[in-house]
Amino acid sequence: LSLTKELVTLHKGTIKVSSEPNKETCFTVKLSNLTFANENLESRSNSESPIDTTQKVILENSKYKLQSDVPIVLVVEDNDEIRNYIRMNLSENYKVFEAENGLKGLEMAIDTIPDLIISDIMMPELNGLDLCRKLKTNERTSHIPVLLLTAQQSEQSQKEGYETGADAYISKPFSSVLLQIRIKNLIESRQKLRELFNKTTGFNPLVLGTNAADKAFLTRATSLIEANFANENFDVEWLASEMFLGRTQLYRKIKALTNQSAQEFITTIRLNKAAEMLLEEKFSVAEIAFQIGYSDSTSFSRVFQKQFGLTPKKYSQQGKTTL
């Protein structure tokens, strides 16, 4: 009813109710055709028909598939009307995927690694609380913010939601404006966390990981990279395989945690290790380059300078001065 009222108001209509106890309840919705006609004419060019408008929306949505910077939101909701309502409100700013139950939502979350998940609590197959718990304990999806929707407004129900690791909680009926603000804030807060990843001070999984699963993922990825600097077969595909992920899944997971691509992440780990070795002064620049996987010390020096703003030699000398 709340959603209906909001939609009617948006269309400049009215809704009234009359009821006879134990007999019938009648809802009357009045919409102005004149209002619709005028607004549609004003918002549409002379050459654009209703069919053209629909095609335009489809083209715009398909364009999102080519834009990796458009955040992906997964909506898990068994009520078709509510799911469609959320999608309509978000599709302008986000690429929206939909799942009609918790099990399908879990599969889609693992497959697509979205930037945020909106989930109802009361659902068939797998309820929202169990879905959130599974997401937060899975290394692939543990970093994804989860926003729970529920008609239960008791403190106990909210407590159960947060105990599963949920990042936010909105009670039904909800305002579309409030929903969009919460989504925006959750995504931006994760962005700010990624900005803590300072390339010049080394890599710290304890800073980037928001929970135990994230820390374990980052620690394991870092250990694999460091242990395979000299491995000729080492590349993004090899790392993804060792992490039991697809290449796209690995990319989205690392991008979400560090704001870097998988290849940039590997390079950062290598160069941070090189920086540590330079300060220890046990090896020459050429030896360090070889040990972290660079066969050419010249290319190593070029990449190192790009990362730290100093050549390896000057970086080592500056370290002496600081000490």
C-alpha positions in Angstrom: 0.0 0.0 0.0 2.8 2.4 0.8 4.5 1.7 -2.6 1.1 2.2 -4.3 0.5 5.5 -2.6 4.0 6.7 -3.6 3.5 5.7 -7.3 0.0 7.4 -7.4 1.5 10.6 -5.9 4.3 10.6 -8.4 1.7 10.5 -11.1 -0.2 13.4 -9.5 -3.2 11.1 -8.7 -5.2 10.4 -5.6 -6.0 7.2 -3.7 -8.8 6.7 -1.2 -10.1 3.8 0.8 -13.6 2.8 2.1 -14.2 -0.2 4.2 -17.1 -2.2 5.7 -15.8 -4.5 8.5 -16.1 -8.2 7.7 -17.5 -7.4 4.3 -15.3 -5.5 1.9 -12.6 -2.9 1.5 -12.5 -0.7 -1.6 -9.4 1.3 -2.8 -10.1 4.0 -5.4 -7.3 5.4 -7.5 -7.8 8.5 -9.7 -5.3 9.5 -12.3 -5.4 12.5 -14.6 -5.0 11.6 -18.3 -4.5 15.3 -19.1 -1.5 15.5 -16.7 0.1 12.4 -18.3 -0.5 13.7 -21.8 1.0 17.1 -21.1 4.1 15.8 -19.3 4.8 13.1 -21.9 4.6 15.7 -24.7 6.9 18.1 -22.8 9.5 15.4 -22.0 9.5 13.8 -25.4 10.8 15.3 -28.7 8.5 15.6 -31.7 10.2 12.8 -33.5 10.3 10.4 -30.5 7.4 7.9 -30.2 6.7 5.8 -27.1 8.4 2.9 -28.9 11.5 5.1 -29.5 11.5 5.9 -25.8 11.5 2.2 -24.9 14.3 1.4 -27.3 16.3 4.3 -25.9 16.1 2.9 -22.4 17.1 -0.6 -23.7 20.1 1.0 -25.5 21.1 2.9 -22.4 20.9 -0.2 -20.2 23.0 -2.2 -22.7 25.6 0.6 -22.7 26.2 -0.1 -19.0 27.6 -3.5 -19.9 30.5 -1.7 -21.5 31.1 0.6 -18.6 33.1 -1.1 -15.9 32.8 2.0 -13.6 29.0 1.7 -13.3 28.3 0.1 -9.9 26.5 -3.2 -10.0 23.5 -3.7 -7.6 21.9 -7.2 -7.1 18.3 -7.1 -5.9 17.1 -10.3 -4.2 13.4 -10.1 -3.6 10.6 -12.7 -4.2 7.9 -10.1 -4.6 7.9 -9.2 -8.3 6.3 -5.7 -7.9 8.8 -4.6 -5.2 11.7 -6.0 -7.1 10.6 -4.1 -10.3 10.0 -1.0 -8.2 13.5 -1.1 -6.8 15.0 -1.7 -10.3 13.1 1.2 -11.8 14.4 3.5 -9.1 18.1 2.4 -9.5 18.5 1.7 -13.2 19.5 5.2 -14.0 22.6 5.2 -11.8 23.4 1.5 -11.5 23.5 -1.7 -13.4 20.8 -3.8 -11.8 20.7 -7.6 -11.6 17.7 -9.4 -10.1 17.0 -12.7 -8.3 13.6 -13.9 -7.2 14.9 -16.0 -4.2 17.8 -16.4 -1.9 19.4 -19.4 -3.6 19.5 -17.7 -7.0 20.7 -14.6 -5.3 23.6 -16.4 -3.8 24.5 -17.9 -7.2 24.3 -14.6 -8.9 26.4 -12.9 -6.2 29.2 -15.4 -6.6 29.1 -15.2 -10.3 28.9 -11.4 -10.8 30.5 -10.1 -7.6 28.2 -7.0 -7.4 29.1 -3.7 -5.6 26.1 -4.0 -3.4 23.3 -6.4 -2.6 19.7 -5.5 -1.6 17.9 -8.5 -0.1 14.5 -9.1 1.4 14.5 -11.2 4.6 11.4 -13.3 4.2 12.0 -15.4 1.0 11.6 -19.0 -0.2 14.5 -21.4 -0.8 16.9 -19.3 1.3 15.9 -16.4 3.5 17.7 -13.1 3.6 19.4 -13.7 7.0 20.9 -17.0 5.8 21.9 -15.4 2.5 23.7 -12.6 4.2 25.5 -15.1 6.5 26.7 -17.1 3.6 27.8 -14.1 1.7 29.8 -12.7 4.6 31.6 -15.9 5.3 32.5 -16.6 1.6 35.9 -15.2 0.6 34.5 -14.3 -2.9 31.6 -12.2 -1.6 32.6 -11.2 2.0 33.4 -7.6 1.0 30.0 -6.9 -0.6 27.8 -4.5 1.4 24.4 -6.1 2.1 21.3 -4.0 2.7 18.4 -5.9 4.2 14.7 -5.1 3.7 12.0 -6.4 6.0 8.5 -5.6 7.2 9.4 -6.6 10.7 10.4 -3.4 12.6 11.2 -4.9 16.0 14.6 -4.3 17.6 15.1 -8.1 17.8 14.7 -8.5 14.0 17.2 -5.7 13.4 19.6 -7.3 15.8 19.4 -10.6 14.0 20.1 -8.8 10.7 23.2 -7.1 12.0 24.5 -10.2 13.6 24.6 -11.9 10.2 27.0 -9.1 9.0 24.5 -6.9 7.3 25.7 -3.4 6.6 22.4 -1.6 6.6 18.8 -2.3 7.4 15.6 -0.7 6.0 12.1 -1.4 7.2 9.2 -1.7 4.8 7.5 0.4 3.7 10.5 2.4 2.6 11.1 5.6 0.8 12.8 5.3 -2.6 14.8 8.5 -1.7 16.0 6.9 1.6 16.9 3.7 -0.2 19.0 5.5 -2.8 20.8 7.6 -0.1 21.7 4.4 1.8 23.0 2.7 -1.3 25.1 5.7 -2.3 26.6 6.0 1.2 27.4 2.3 1.4 29.2 2.3 -1.9 31.1 5.6 -1.1 32.2 4.3 2.3 33.8 1.3 0.6 35.5 3.7 -1.9 37.0 5.7 1.0 38.3 2.5 2.5 40.0 1.6 -0.7 41.7 5.0 -0.8 43.5 3.9 2.4 45.6 1.6 0.2 48.6 3.8 0.0 51.1 2.6 -2.6 54.0 4.2 -1.0 53.7 2.7 2.5 53.3 -1.0 1.7 50.4 -3.3 1.6 48.4 -4.0 4.8 45.6 -6.5 4.6 44.5 -5.5 8.2 43.7 -2.0 6.9 41.7 -3.1 3.8 39.9 -6.1 5.1 36.6 -5.3 6.8 36.1 -8.8 8.1 37.9 -12.0 8.7 37.1 -13.4 5.3 38.4 -10.3 3.5 41.6 -10.4 5.5 42.1 -14.1 4.8 41.6 -13.5 1.1 44.1 -10.6 0.9 46.6 -12.5 3.0 46.4 -15.6 0.9 46.6 -13.6 -2.4 49.6 -11.7 -1.1 51.4 -14.9 0.0 50.8 -16.6 -3.3 52.2 -13.6 -5.2 55.3 -13.3 -3.0 56.0 -17.1 -3.2 55.8 -17.0 -7.0 57.9 -14.0 -8.0 60.2 -16.3 -10.0 57.5 -18.5 -11.4 57.6 -18.2 -15.2 53.9 -19.3 -15.4 52.8 -16.7 -12.9 50.1 -14.3 -14.3 46.6 -13.2 -13.5 45.0 -16.4 -14.8 47.4 -18.5 -12.6 46.5 -16.5 -9.5 42.8 -16.7 -10.2 43.1 -20.5 -10.6 45.0 -20.8 -7.3 42.4 -18.6 -5.6 39.6 -20.9 -7.1 38.1 -17.9 -8.9 37.4 -17.0 -12.5 39.5 -14.1 -14.0 36.5 -11.7 -13.8 35.6 -12.8 -10.3 39.2 -12.2 -9.2 39.3 -8.8 -10.9 36.0 -7.6 -9.2 37.0 -8.9 -5.8 40.5 -7.2 -5.9 39.0 -4.0 -7.5 36.4 -3.8 -4.7 39.0 -4.2 -2.0 42.0 -2.2 -3.3 40.6 -0.1 -6.2 43.3 -1.8 -8.4 43.0 -4.3 -11.2 44.4 -7.8 -10.5 47.6 -6.9 -12.6 48.1 -3.6 -10.8 47.7 -5.4 -7.5 50.4 -8.0 -8.4 52.7 -5.2 -9.5 52.1 -3.3 -6.2 53.0 -6.4 -4.2 56.2 -6.9 -6.2 57.3 -3.3 -5.9 56.6 -3.1 -2.2 58.7 -6.1 -1.7 61.5 -4.6 -3.8 61.2 -1.4 -1.7 61.8 -3.4 1.5 64.8 -5.2 -0.1 66.3 -1.9 -1.2 66.2 -0.5 2.3 67.9 -3.7 3.6 70.9 -3.1 1.2 71.7 -6.8 0.9 71.3 -7.0 -2.9 72.0 -4.8 -5.9 69.2 -3.3 -7.9 69.7 -5.9 -10.7 69.5 -8.7 -8.2 66.4 -7.4 -6.6 64.7 -6.9 -10.0 65.4 -10.5 -10.9 64.2 -11.8 -7.5 60.8 -10.2 -7.8 60.3 -11.4 -11.4 61.9 -8.7 -13.7 64.4 -10.0 -16.1 65.4 -6.5 -17.2 66.6 -4.1 -14.5 65.9 -1.1 -16.7 62.2 -1.9 -17.0 62.1 -2.6 -13.3 63.7 0.8 -12.5 61.1 2.5 -14.8 58.1 0.8 -13.2 59.5 1.4 -9.7 60.0 5.1 -10.3 56.5 5.4 -11.6 55.2 3.8 -8.4 57.3 5.6 -5.9 58.5 8.7 -7.6 62.1 7.8 -7.2 64.6 5.5 -8.9 65.5 2.4 -6.9 69.0 3.9 -6.2 67.6 7.2 -4.9 64.9 5.4 -2.9 67.7 3.4 -1.2 69.7 6.5 -0.5 66.7 8.4 0.8 66.1 5.4 3.2 69.6 5.8 4.6 69.1 9.5 5.2 65.8 8.9 7.0 67.4 6.3 9.2 
